[in-house]
């Protein structure tokens, strides 16, 4: 089974580069060009990690990060910020908001793969399914 990663960036060149490098490492990369589409994809695909640009349409990466971290199903999901934003306040806002890593563009694709793989390996992310009720022989248990 391939590991799914969602990337959100409004630069098609960045998306192509990330897809190429992570694809070579057997990641299935799903791309969005704005924060809203990224959130839809994250909820639908249940990825092992998310890569977000800070500045993009749909509220930007920091807004998407906040929504991911506030959802109990996704709160432990590793989120890497990959951005051209070098402002120390933005870096601190992202890290304090729950980002697992922060890389500045331009970047080395091999370094991106190494850091992302480390996040995925160290993550204890388990998608939390809604409770299911099982009724064997008339008894009811909630799983």
CORKA-V368259 format. One record per pair of residues at least 4 apart in sequence whose ideal C-beta (glycine too) atoms are under 7 Angstrom apart, sorted by the first residue. I is the first residue (numbers start at 0). J is the second residue. D is the distance in whole Angstrom. If there is no record, write none. Layout:
i:I j:J d:D
i:I j:J d:D
This chain:
i:1 j:25 d:6
i:1 j:26 d:7
i:1 j:27 d:4
i:2 j:26 d:5
i:2 j:27 d:7
i:2 j:47 d:5
i:2 j:119 d:7
i:3 j:27 d:5
i:3 j:29 d:6
i:3 j:44 d:5
i:3 j:46 d:4
i:3 j:47 d:6
i:4 j:21 d:6
i:4 j:26 d:5
i:4 j:28 d:5
i:4 j:46 d:5
i:4 j:47 d:6
i:4 j:48 d:5
i:4 j:50 d:7
i:5 j:29 d:5
i:5 j:31 d:7
i:5 j:37 d:6
i:5 j:40 d:5
i:5 j:41 d:5
i:5 j:44 d:6
i:5 j:46 d:5
i:5 j:49 d:5
i:6 j:14 d:6
i:6 j:17 d:5
i:6 j:28 d:6
i:6 j:30 d:5
i:6 j:50 d:4
i:7 j:31 d:4
i:7 j:33 d:7
i:7 j:34 d:6
i:7 j:37 d:3
i:7 j:51 d:5
i:7 j:52 d:6
i:7 j:55 d:6
i:7 j:60 d:7
i:7 j:63 d:7
i:8 j:13 d:5
i:8 j:14 d:5
i:8 j:52 d:4
i:8 j:55 d:6
i:9 j:32 d:5
i:9 j:33 d:7
i:9 j:52 d:7
i:9 j:55 d:4
i:9 j:56 d:6
i:10 j:14 d:7
i:11 j:15 d:6
i:12 j:16 d:6
i:13 j:17 d:6
i:14 j:18 d:6
i:14 j:30 d:5
i:15 j:19 d:6
i:16 j:20 d:6
i:16 j:108 d:6
i:17 j:21 d:6
i:17 j:28 d:6
i:17 j:50 d:7
i:17 j:111 d:7
i:18 j:22 d:5
i:18 j:28 d:4
i:18 j:30 d:7
i:19 j:23 d:7
i:20 j:108 d:4
i:20 j:111 d:7
i:20 j:112 d:6
i:21 j:26 d:4
i:21 j:28 d:5
i:21 j:112 d:6
i:22 j:26 d:6
i:22 j:28 d:6
i:24 j:112 d:5
i:29 j:40 d:5
i:29 j:44 d:6
i:31 j:36 d:4
i:31 j:37 d:4
i:31 j:40 d:5
i:32 j:36 d:7
i:33 j:37 d:7
i:33 j:55 d:6
i:33 j:56 d:4
i:33 j:57 d:3
i:34 j:38 d:7
i:34 j:55 d:6
i:34 j:57 d:4
i:34 j:58 d:5
i:34 j:59 d:6
i:34 j:60 d:6
i:34 j:62 d:6
i:34 j:63 d:4
i:35 j:39 d:7
i:35 j:57 d:4
i:35 j:58 d:7
i:36 j:40 d:6
i:36 j:57 d:7
i:37 j:41 d:6
i:37 j:51 d:7
i:37 j:63 d:5
i:38 j:42 d:6
i:38 j:63 d:6
i:38 j:66 d:6
i:39 j:43 d:6
i:40 j:44 d:5
i:41 j:46 d:6
i:41 j:49 d:6
i:41 j:67 d:6
i:41 j:73 d:7
i:45 j:126 d:5
i:47 j:119 d:5
i:47 j:124 d:7
i:48 j:77 d:5
i:48 j:79 d:7
i:48 j:115 d:6
i:48 j:118 d:6
i:48 j:119 d:5
i:49 j:67 d:7
i:49 j:76 d:6
i:49 j:78 d:5
i:50 j:79 d:5
i:50 j:81 d:5
i:51 j:60 d:4
i:51 j:63 d:6
i:51 j:64 d:6
i:51 j:78 d:6
i:51 j:80 d:6
i:52 j:60 d:5
i:52 j:81 d:6
i:52 j:82 d:5
i:53 j:59 d:6
i:53 j:60 d:5
i:53 j:61 d:6
i:53 j:80 d:6
i:53 j:82 d:4
i:53 j:84 d:4
i:53 j:89 d:6
i:54 j:59 d:6
i:54 j:82 d:7
i:54 j:84 d:6
i:55 j:59 d:6
i:55 j:60 d:6
i:58 j:62 d:3
i:58 j:63 d:7
i:60 j:64 d:6
i:60 j:80 d:6
i:60 j:82 d:7
i:61 j:65 d:7
i:61 j:92 d:6
i:61 j:93 d:6
i:61 j:96 d:6
i:62 j:66 d:7
i:63 j:67 d:6
i:64 j:68 d:6
i:64 j:78 d:6
i:64 j:93 d:7
i:64 j:96 d:5
i:64 j:97 d:6
i:64 j:98 d:6
i:65 j:69 d:6
i:65 j:96 d:6
i:66 j:70 d:7
i:67 j:73 d:5
i:67 j:76 d:6
i:67 j:78 d:6
i:68 j:74 d:6
i:68 j:96 d:6
i:68 j:97 d:4
i:70 j:74 d:6
i:71 j:127 d:6
i:72 j:126 d:6
i:72 j:127 d:5
i:75 j:122 d:7
i:75 j:123 d:6
i:75 j:124 d:5
i:76 j:124 d:5
i:77 j:99 d:4
i:77 j:118 d:4
i:77 j:119 d:6
i:77 j:122 d:5
i:77 j:124 d:7
i:78 j:97 d:7
i:78 j:98 d:5
i:78 j:99 d:6
i:79 j:99 d:6
i:79 j:100 d:4
i:79 j:102 d:7
i:79 j:114 d:7
i:79 j:115 d:6
i:79 j:118 d:6
i:80 j:93 d:5
i:80 j:98 d:5
i:80 j:101 d:5
i:80 j:102 d:7
i:81 j:102 d:5
i:81 j:104 d:7
i:81 j:106 d:7
i:82 j:103 d:7
i:82 j:104 d:6
i:83 j:103 d:7
i:83 j:104 d:4
i:84 j:89 d:5
i:85 j:103 d:6
i:86 j:90 d:7
i:87 j:91 d:6
i:88 j:92 d:6
i:89 j:93 d:6
i:90 j:94 d:6
i:90 j:101 d:5
i:91 j:95 d:6
i:92 j:96 d:6
i:93 j:98 d:4
i:93 j:101 d:6
i:94 j:98 d:5
i:94 j:101 d:6
i:99 j:118 d:5
i:100 j:114 d:6
i:100 j:118 d:6
i:102 j:106 d:5
i:102 j:111 d:6
i:102 j:114 d:7
i:106 j:110 d:6
i:106 j:111 d:6
i:107 j:111 d:7
i:108 j:112 d:6
i:109 j:113 d:6
i:110 j:114 d:6
i:111 j:115 d:6
i:112 j:116 d:6
i:113 j:117 d:6
i:114 j:118 d:7
i:115 j:119 d:6
i:116 j:120 d:6
i:117 j:121 d:6
i:118 j:122 d:6
i:130 j:141 d:5
i:130 j:142 d:6
i:131 j:142 d:5
i:132 j:139 d:6
i:132 j:141 d:6
i:133 j:140 d:5
i:133 j:142 d:6
i:134 j:138 d:7
i:134 j:139 d:5
